[in-house]
């Protein structure tokens, strides 16, 4: 018979408690762990060459914080569980130097940093390029468009457009633009004549004499094929060397060429301070059945030990028309 005195028994209980407690901590459901949210503050997110003053930037930062607060009304970001949320402000391009631009541009990235256990068993979250969802303010050419001519800021617009309600447009069902419906159109068509002139300018940069000669012959032939009436029509991105067409269709196919557009200089309201938000764009799929399928697939991957978390998918599923309408109310402020 083995005798265990009380001192040894107490030591054994303490040892068992020290072993079991960490194991139980490892079993915590991190998807239910409360998270925090922070704004990675900075007021230098516009390039210095844009000429915005410190007052412009300080006032715009206050507007940015208001937009972040609106997005955070979304249920996934208002009751954060399973991740740490962060809003990071990104410097936009130098397009603010163009005459048609007005207002401080900024990309607001909502970073979703999912909780996980590191190799030491501690709960941490990733801060290096975490999954994120972004919206862009006062950047008048959206990132989901294609560039036709960078020198003239000509770009393409999807043909499928729907005005959901005044001040809210959606292209191809997932590319959103929020604007002031009482202002002139934010984009206007580029004519065939304008687009073709830009194509000639680009071709003129060719330094190889033989290639330049061939390019001119091709372009002359394409231009001659346009009637006087077609040259005044809106241009579409397609066709020959110039990539200019007077029609969205070709060879019996319809709606295959996107329209070529430019920012309307009459849209920005220059009586407003440059800190004001006049234009917002972002991408959001509103087919919730599809987004639910994406979330379910993500969760299946996570069960197998793959992926980096499904919290961004949860947010994208929950982000709906209520969020979009709330954001549209921020235009002009």
Buried (B, 14 or more C-beta within 10 A) or exposed (E): EEEEEEEEEEEEEEEEEEEEEEEEEEEEEBBEBEBEBEBEEEBEBBBEEBEBEEEBBEBBBEBBBEBBBBBBEBEBBEEBBBBBBBBBBEBBEEBBEBEBBBBBBBBBBBBBBBBBEEEEEEEEBBEEEBBBBBBBBBBBBBEBBEEBBEEBBBBBBBBEEEEBEEBBBBBBEBBBBBBBBEBEEBBBBBBBBBBBBBBBEBBEEBEEEEEBEBBBEBBEEBBEEBEEEBBEBBBBBBBEBBBBBBBBEEEEEEEBBBBBBBBBBEBBBEEBEBBBBBBBBBBBBBEEEEBEEBBEEBBEEBEEEEBBBBBBBBBBBBBEEEBBBBBBEBBBE
